[in-house]
């Protein structure tokens, strides 16, 4: 099968059956492209995820673009972006056409209330997987905790957190390289 078509179908399938947005799609994208197809390595996936979170735009689309680019350049990124975005576009368009008829339906409201906890679980899974892959230990667990608290409690912009984390990583790398070279 053509890799463009296969990548498009993989992204389309993930886009069709994921509720909860980009973070809920992460474990499915990882399963498909890293574990099942083995098109990219786990470390490359973590790097792609970091880049996608740092770039403006929708996380799932950004991840798809970076994966597509890694696979087949610009054409690959267009293919995977379309595969990821098309299901959401069609679903939202369909919901918009018919939602007025069902928005007050008690069954629909209960279905959405039931979906919420599942979405939280879908978001929690990639967080724990990323922590394991990023080698979060008792020595460095303070970094994500402090970052989350600064954003949540004090309203610090995530941009400042990313900049500070990048600077901290750079400084840490310089210090450890000097220590190793001695």
N, C-alpha and C positions, 0 to 999 in steps of 0.2 A: 504494500500500500504506500502511496505517496506520503512523505513525511509531513508536508503541508496539510494535507487532508486529515491525516492521523492526528496531528497537533490541534487542528481546528475542531475535530470531533471530540477529542479529549476535553478541551476547554468548554465546548458547547455542552457536553454532558455534565461537567462540573457546574456550569452556570445554570443549567436547568434544575438541578436537584439540590441546590444549596440555598438554605434559608438563613438569613442573618448577616449577609454582607461579606465583605472581604476577609475578615478575621475567621469567619466560619468556613470559608473556602480554603484556607491555608492547609489544613490537614489533608484535604482531598487533593489539592494540587501537589503537595509533597508526595502523597501516596502514588499518584499517577505518574509524575515525571521523575521522581527520585527512586522510589522503591519498585514500582511495577515496570516502567519502561527503561529505567536506568539511563535516561538521556542526560541527566546532570547529577553531580555528586551532592551529598548531604551538605558539605561545606559550601559548595557553590550556591546551594539553595538558601542557606543562612545569609550569605552575602547578598544574594538577589533580594531576599526579604528585607534586609537592612536598607538597601538602596531604594526599594519600592516604598518603604515607610518614610524615607527621607525626601522622596520626590513628591511634588504636588500632584494631587489627583486621587482617584479611587484606588485603594490598595490592590484589589484583585486584578484590576486592569493593568496596574503598574507591574505586578508580579508576572502576569501573562506576557506583557511587552518585553520584560527583561529575559524571561525564559525563551520566548520566541526569537529574540535577538541572539541569545546564546546558541540556539539551535541552528538558525538559518538567516541571521542578519535582519535587515529591514523587512524583507518579505515575511520572514518568520514572525517578527513582532506584529506586523499587521494582521497576519493570519490568526495568531493566538489572541490578540486583542479583540478581533471581530468575534471569534468563537466564544470568548468570555462575555462580551457585552450583549450580543444578539439575544440570548434567552431572557436576560433581564429586561431588555427593551420590549420584547414581545409580551412578556408577562405583565409588565407595568402598563403597557398600552391596553391589554385585555382587561386588567383590573380597573383601569380608569374608565373604560367604556361601560362596565357593569357594576362598579362598586356602589354607586348611588342606590341601586336596587337592593343591595344586601347589607349596607353598613349598619342598619339597626337590627339585623337578625341576631337573635340571642345565640344561636348555634355558631355563627361565624365569629362572634365576639369570644365565645368560649374556646374555639379552635385557636384563635390568636393568643389567648391567655395561656393555653397549653403549650404553645410553641415557644414562648419566651424562655422557660427554664432550659429547654433543649438548646436554644441558641447560646445561652450562657455557657453550657457545657461544651458546645462546639468551639467557642472562643477560648475556653480554659485549656483545652487539649493542646493547641499549638504553643501556648505560653509555656506549659510544662515541658513539651518536647524541645522548644527552643532553649529553655534554661539548661536542659541536659546537654544539648549539642554545644551550647555556648560555654559549657563547663562552669556553670554557676555553682559555687561551693559556699560553705559557711564563711570563708574568708572574703568573698566578694559579693555576697547576697545583699549587702547594704546598698550597693549601687542601684539595682532596679527598685528597691524599696524606697530609698531616698528620692529617686527620680519620680516615682509614682506619687509620693506624698507631696513633693514640691508642686507637681502639676495639679493634683487634686485639691489639696488643702490651701495652697497659697496662690494658685492661679498662674504659676510660672509657665511661660510659653514653652511648648515642646521643642521649639527651635533652639532656645537657649540650652535646654537639656542636651540636645544632640550636639551642639557646638561644644559645650563643656565636656561631654563624654568623649568626643573626638580629640579634644585637647588633652584630656586626662589620659586617654589611650596612647597618644603620641608621646607624652612625657614619660609615662610608664615604660613604653617601648625603648625610649632613649636610655632611661636609667637601667633597665635590665640588660640592654645590649652592652652598656659600659661595664656593668658588673661581670657579665659573661666573658668579655674580652680581656679582663685583667688576669 
